[in-house]
Amino acid sequence: MGTKESLHTLVDALTDEEADQLLEFALMDLGPTEPLSEDDIASIRRGLEDARLGRTLTTEELLDRLSKR
């Protein structure tokens, strides 16, 4: 599983509040770093939309799926 796929899986498991906090953190200015690409921002937005629509996994479901790979 690639990095972006792993992030999608993790974002899908977040509550709306957790997703909001993660996005806020991701957009923070942490010093000299590369800005998020349009693809990165679109990916975050897709993850937030998935969470809003309830397309999420519990931690147990996530761990179960990951253990089967």
N, CA, C and O atoms as CSV, one atom per row, in Angstrom:
chain,resi,resn,atom,element,x,y,z
A,1,MET,N,N,0.865,-1.173,0.000
A,1,MET,CA,C,0.000,0.000,0.000
A,1,MET,C,C,0.905,1.228,0.000
A,1,MET,O,O,1.827,1.328,0.809
A,2,GLY,N,N,0.636,2.155,-0.906
A,2,GLY,CA,C,1.419,3.373,-0.978
A,2,GLY,C,C,1.046,4.367,0.106
A,2,GLY,O,O,0.067,4.186,0.830
A,3,THR,N,N,1.835,5.408,0.203
A,3,THR,CA,C,1.622,6.417,1.239
A,3,THR,C,C,0.251,7.059,1.117
A,3,THR,O,O,-0.456,7.199,2.115
A,4,LYS,N,N,-0.131,7.447,-0.082
A,4,LYS,CA,C,-1.425,8.107,-0.248
A,4,LYS,C,C,-2.579,7.157,0.078
A,4,LYS,O,O,-3.573,7.566,0.678
A,5,GLU,N,N,-2.443,5.893,-0.317
A,5,GLU,CA,C,-3.488,4.916,0.014
A,5,GLU,C,C,-3.591,4.740,1.525
A,5,GLU,O,O,-4.689,4.651,2.074
A,6,SER,N,N,-2.445,4.690,2.188
A,6,SER,CA,C,-2.443,4.565,3.646
A,6,SER,C,C,-3.112,5.770,4.290
A,6,SER,O,O,-3.889,5.626,5.234
A,7,LEU,N,N,-2.811,6.950,3.780
A,7,LEU,CA,C,-3.441,8.163,4.317
A,7,LEU,C,C,-4.942,8.146,4.086
A,7,LEU,O,O,-5.707,8.524,4.973
A,8,HIS,N,N,-5.372,7.714,2.911
A,8,HIS,CA,C,-6.814,7.618,2.639
A,8,HIS,C,C,-7.482,6.685,3.643
A,8,HIS,O,O,-8.550,6.990,4.173
A,9,THR,N,N,-6.843,5.551,3.898
A,9,THR,CA,C,-7.397,4.590,4.844
A,9,THR,C,C,-7.517,5.200,6.232
A,9,THR,O,O,-8.532,5.035,6.909
A,10,LEU,N,N,-6.479,5.903,6.646
A,10,LEU,CA,C,-6.509,6.529,7.968
A,10,LEU,C,C,-7.547,7.636,8.044
A,10,LEU,O,O,-8.270,7.744,9.035
A,11,VAL,N,N,-7.626,8.458,7.007
A,11,VAL,CA,C,-8.608,9.548,7.002
A,11,VAL,C,C,-10.020,8.986,7.041
A,11,VAL,O,O,-10.892,9.540,7.709
A,12,ASP,N,N,-10.248,7.899,6.336
A,12,ASP,CA,C,-11.570,7.287,6.328
A,12,ASP,C,C,-12.002,6.850,7.724
A,12,ASP,O,O,-13.196,6.787,8.014
A,13,ALA,N,N,-11.045,6.554,8.578
A,13,ALA,CA,C,-11.360,6.080,9.926
A,13,ALA,C,C,-11.587,7.225,10.916
A,13,ALA,O,O,-11.969,6.980,12.060
A,14,LEU,N,N,-11.359,8.459,10.495
A,14,LEU,CA,C,-11.489,9.602,11.398
A,14,LEU,C,C,-12.937,10.043,11.560
A,14,LEU,O,O,-13.757,9.891,10.655
A,15,THR,N,N,-13.230,10.590,12.728
A,15,THR,CA,C,-14.510,11.273,12.909
A,15,THR,C,C,-14.414,12.618,12.196
A,15,THR,O,O,-13.322,13.041,11.815
A,16,ASP,N,N,-15.540,13.289,12.014
A,16,ASP,CA,C,-15.511,14.610,11.387
A,16,ASP,C,C,-14.614,15.556,12.174
A,16,ASP,O,O,-13.842,16.316,11.590
A,17,GLU,N,N,-14.716,15.512,13.490
A,17,GLU,CA,C,-13.919,16.407,14.333
A,17,GLU,C,C,-12.426,16.105,14.175
A,17,GLU,O,O,-11.610,17.020,14.066
A,18,GLU,N,N,-12.082,14.833,14.166
A,18,GLU,CA,C,-10.686,14.448,13.986
A,18,GLU,C,C,-10.175,14.874,12.612
A,18,GLU,O,O,-9.040,15.330,12.482
A,19,ALA,N,N,-11.014,14.724,11.590
A,19,ALA,CA,C,-10.621,15.125,10.240
A,19,ALA,C,C,-10.404,16.626,10.174
A,19,ALA,O,O,-9.451,17.084,9.543
A,20,ASP,N,N,-11.267,17.393,10.812
A,20,ASP,CA,C,-11.089,18.844,10.857
A,20,ASP,C,C,-9.768,19.209,11.519
A,20,ASP,O,O,-9.045,20.082,11.038
A,21,GLN,N,N,-9.455,18.536,12.625
A,21,GLN,CA,C,-8.209,18.809,13.337
A,21,GLN,C,C,-6.997,18.432,12.492
A,21,GLN,O,O,-5.999,19.153,12.465
A,22,LEU,N,N,-7.089,17.302,11.805
A,22,LEU,CA,C,-5.985,16.876,10.952
A,22,LEU,C,C,-5.760,17.854,9.814
A,22,LEU,O,O,-4.617,18.190,9.502
A,23,LEU,N,N,-6.832,18.314,9.192
A,23,LEU,CA,C,-6.692,19.273,8.103
A,23,LEU,C,C,-6.088,20.571,8.616
A,23,LEU,O,O,-5.208,21.146,7.976
A,24,GLU,N,N,-6.557,21.030,9.759
A,24,GLU,CA,C,-6.008,22.256,10.354
A,24,GLU,C,C,-4.508,22.089,10.596
A,24,GLU,O,O,-3.720,22.986,10.296
A,25,PHE,N,N,-4.125,20.941,11.137
A,25,PHE,CA,C,-2.708,20.684,11.381
A,25,PHE,C,C,-1.928,20.635,10.067
A,25,PHE,O,O,-0.838,21.199,9.968
A,26,ALA,N,N,-2.484,19.963,9.065
A,26,ALA,CA,C,-1.800,19.821,7.782
A,26,ALA,C,C,-1.581,21.168,7.106
A,26,ALA,O,O,-0.610,21.343,6.370
A,27,LEU,N,N,-2.459,22.100,7.346
A,27,LEU,CA,C,-2.358,23.405,6.702
A,27,LEU,C,C,-1.571,24.420,7.522
A,27,LEU,O,O,-1.366,25.550,7.078
A,28,MET,N,N,-1.124,24.022,8.729
A,28,MET,CA,C,-0.349,24.923,9.579
A,28,MET,C,C,0.989,25.242,8.930
A,28,MET,O,O,1.545,24.443,8.175
A,29,ASP,N,N,1.483,26.415,9.240
A,29,ASP,CA,C,2.812,26.795,8.774
A,29,ASP,C,C,3.823,26.230,9.764
A,29,ASP,O,O,3.974,26.745,10.871
A,30,LEU,N,N,4.505,25.178,9.363
A,30,LEU,CA,C,5.489,24.540,10.229
A,30,LEU,C,C,6.911,24.926,9.847
A,30,LEU,O,O,7.866,24.225,10.182
A,31,GLY,N,N,7.040,26.021,9.158
A,31,GLY,CA,C,8.363,26.457,8.741
A,31,GLY,C,C,8.544,26.242,7.255
A,31,GLY,O,O,7.572,26.055,6.523
A,32,PRO,N,N,9.777,26.268,6.814
A,32,PRO,CA,C,10.048,26.151,5.378
A,32,PRO,C,C,9.776,24.738,4.860
A,32,PRO,O,O,10.621,23.849,4.960
A,33,THR,N,N,8.599,24.558,4.317
A,33,THR,CA,C,8.227,23.286,3.717
A,33,THR,C,C,7.591,23.566,2.366
A,33,THR,O,O,7.246,24.704,2.048
A,34,GLU,N,N,7.444,22.515,1.582
A,34,GLU,CA,C,6.763,22.667,0.303
A,34,GLU,C,C,5.268,22.811,0.554
A,34,GLU,O,O,4.722,22.133,1.425
A,35,PRO,N,N,4.605,23.676,-0.191
A,35,PRO,CA,C,3.153,23.803,-0.018
A,35,PRO,C,C,2.450,22.538,-0.513
A,35,PRO,O,O,2.990,21.780,-1.319
A,36,LEU,N,N,1.238,22.334,-0.013
A,36,LEU,CA,C,0.443,21.205,-0.491
A,36,LEU,C,C,0.108,21.416,-1.956
A,36,LEU,O,O,-0.221,22.524,-2.379
A,37,SER,N,N,0.193,20.349,-2.718
A,37,SER,CA,C,-0.172,20.429,-4.127
A,37,SER,C,C,-1.697,20.429,-4.253
A,37,SER,O,O,-2.407,20.135,-3.291
A,38,GLU,N,N,-2.178,20.753,-5.418
A,38,GLU,CA,C,-3.618,20.699,-5.665
A,38,GLU,C,C,-4.127,19.278,-5.471
A,38,GLU,O,O,-5.229,19.078,-4.960
A,39,ASP,N,N,-3.332,18.288,-5.875
A,39,ASP,CA,C,-3.717,16.884,-5.670
A,39,ASP,C,C,-3.811,16.548,-4.182
A,39,ASP,O,O,-4.725,15.844,-3.754
A,40,ASP,N,N,-2.857,17.058,-3.398
A,40,ASP,CA,C,-2.890,16.821,-1.950
A,40,ASP,C,C,-4.147,17.415,-1.332
A,40,ASP,O,O,-4.831,16.761,-0.543
A,41,ILE,N,N,-4.445,18.644,-1.689
A,41,ILE,CA,C,-5.624,19.324,-1.148
A,41,ILE,C,C,-6.894,18.598,-1.581
A,41,ILE,O,O,-7.818,18.432,-0.784
A,42,ALA,N,N,-6.944,18.165,-2.835
A,42,ALA,CA,C,-8.112,17.421,-3.326
A,42,ALA,C,C,-8.266,16.112,-2.566
A,42,ALA,O,O,-9.382,15.705,-2.244
A,43,SER,N,N,-7.160,15.460,-2.281
A,43,SER,CA,C,-7.194,14.204,-1.533
A,43,SER,C,C,-7.726,14.417,-0.120
A,43,SER,O,O,-8.537,13.631,0.368
A,44,ILE,N,N,-7.274,15.466,0.526
A,44,ILE,CA,C,-7.762,15.798,1.869
A,44,ILE,C,C,-9.259,16.087,1.822
A,44,ILE,O,O,-10.020,15.624,2.672
A,45,ARG,N,N,-9.663,16.847,0.834
A,45,ARG,CA,C,-11.097,17.175,0.718
A,45,ARG,C,C,-11.942,15.916,0.471
A,45,ARG,O,O,-13.037,15.788,1.019
A,46,ARG,N,N,-11.434,14.989,-0.354
A,46,ARG,CA,C,-12.158,13.733,-0.584
A,46,ARG,C,C,-12.291,12.951,0.713
A,46,ARG,O,O,-13.348,12.391,1.004
A,47,GLY,N,N,-11.227,12.916,1.480
A,47,GLY,CA,C,-11.262,12.216,2.755
A,47,GLY,C,C,-12.259,12.841,3.721
A,47,GLY,O,O,-12.987,12.135,4.419
A,48,LEU,N,N,-12.286,14.164,3.756
A,48,LEU,CA,C,-13.248,14.852,4.617
A,48,LEU,C,C,-14.679,14.583,4.164
A,48,LEU,O,O,-15.569,14.396,4.994
A,49,GLU,N,N,-14.901,14.563,2.861
A,49,GLU,CA,C,-16.233,14.275,2.331
A,49,GLU,C,C,-16.637,12.842,2.666
A,49,GLU,O,O,-17.780,12.583,3.044
A,50,ASP,N,N,-15.695,11.919,2.524
A,50,ASP,CA,C,-15.980,10.534,2.903
A,50,ASP,C,C,-16.388,10.458,4.370
A,50,ASP,O,O,-17.355,9.779,4.715
A,51,ALA,N,N,-15.659,11.147,5.221
A,51,ALA,CA,C,-15.985,11.141,6.654
A,51,ALA,C,C,-17.358,11.765,6.893
A,51,ALA,O,O,-18.141,11.259,7.696
A,52,ARG,N,N,-17.644,12.852,6.204
A,52,ARG,CA,C,-18.934,13.518,6.377
A,52,ARG,C,C,-20.085,12.601,5.984
A,52,ARG,O,O,-21.152,12.636,6.597
A,53,LEU,N,N,-19.865,11.782,4.962
A,53,LEU,CA,C,-20.906,10.881,4.467
A,53,LEU,C,C,-20.927,9.543,5.203
A,53,LEU,O,O,-21.704,8.650,4.864
A,54,GLY,N,N,-20.071,9.414,6.207
A,54,GLY,CA,C,-20.073,8.198,6.994
A,54,GLY,C,C,-19.317,7.041,6.377
A,54,GLY,O,O,-19.425,5.907,6.844
A,55,ARG,N,N,-18.554,7.314,5.336
A,55,ARG,CA,C,-17.761,6.255,4.708
A,55,ARG,C,C,-16.452,6.122,5.487
A,55,ARG,O,O,-15.386,6.541,5.037
A,56,THR,N,N,-16.575,5.530,6.660
A,56,THR,CA,C,-15.439,5.405,7.560
A,56,THR,C,C,-15.343,3.980,8.086
A,56,THR,O,O,-16.246,3.166,7.896
A,57,LEU,N,N,-14.249,3.704,8.739
A,57,LEU,CA,C,-14.025,2.417,9.385
A,57,LEU,C,C,-13.718,2.668,10.854
A,57,LEU,O,O,-13.145,3.696,11.214
A,58,THR,N,N,-14.103,1.726,11.687
A,58,THR,CA,C,-13.654,1.785,13.075
A,58,THR,C,C,-12.189,1.361,13.095
A,58,THR,O,O,-11.686,0.787,12.129
A,59,THR,N,N,-11.523,1.642,14.185
A,59,THR,CA,C,-10.128,1.220,14.321
A,59,THR,C,C,-10.017,-0.288,14.181
A,59,THR,O,O,-9.092,-0.793,13.544
A,60,GLU,N,N,-10.957,-1.002,14.772
A,60,GLU,CA,C,-10.936,-2.462,14.691
A,60,GLU,C,C,-11.081,-2.936,13.251
A,60,GLU,O,O,-10.371,-3.848,12.826
A,61,GLU,N,N,-12.003,-2.321,12.486
A,61,GLU,CA,C,-12.186,-2.702,11.083
A,61,GLU,C,C,-10.923,-2.417,10.278
A,61,GLU,O,O,-10.520,-3.225,9.441
A,62,LEU,N,N,-10.304,-1.275,10.531
A,62,LEU,CA,C,-9.079,-0.911,9.823
A,62,LEU,C,C,-7.972,-1.915,10.114
A,62,LEU,O,O,-7.314,-2.406,9.197
A,63,LEU,N,N,-7.769,-2.218,11.391
A,63,LEU,CA,C,-6.721,-3.170,11.754
A,63,LEU,C,C,-6.997,-4.543,11.160
A,63,LEU,O,O,-6.068,-5.226,10.729
A,64,ASP,N,N,-8.259,-4.957,11.132
A,64,ASP,CA,C,-8.619,-6.240,10.543
A,64,ASP,C,C,-8.276,-6.270,9.064
A,64,ASP,O,O,-7.692,-7.239,8.578
A,65,ARG,N,N,-8.639,-5.207,8.342
A,65,ARG,CA,C,-8.338,-5.155,6.909
A,65,ARG,C,C,-6.830,-5.141,6.655
A,65,ARG,O,O,-6.343,-5.826,5.755
A,66,LEU,N,N,-6.100,-4.365,7.443
A,66,LEU,CA,C,-4.661,-4.277,7.243
A,66,LEU,C,C,-3.967,-5.596,7.555
A,66,LEU,O,O,-2.961,-5.929,6.928
A,67,SER,N,N,-4.489,-6.347,8.512
A,67,SER,CA,C,-3.868,-7.617,8.882
A,67,SER,C,C,-4.068,-8.684,7.814
A,67,SER,O,O,-3.355,-9.687,7.798
A,68,LYS,N,N,-5.034,-8.476,6.921
A,68,LYS,CA,C,-5.328,-9.450,5.874
A,68,LYS,C,C,-4.536,-9.192,4.603
A,68,LYS,O,O,-4.690,-9.920,3.623
A,69,ARG,N,N,-3.705,-8.184,4.603
A,69,ARG,CA,C,-2.931,-7.847,3.397
A,69,ARG,C,C,-1.618,-8.578,3.387
A,69,ARG,O,O,-0.832,-8.421,2.452
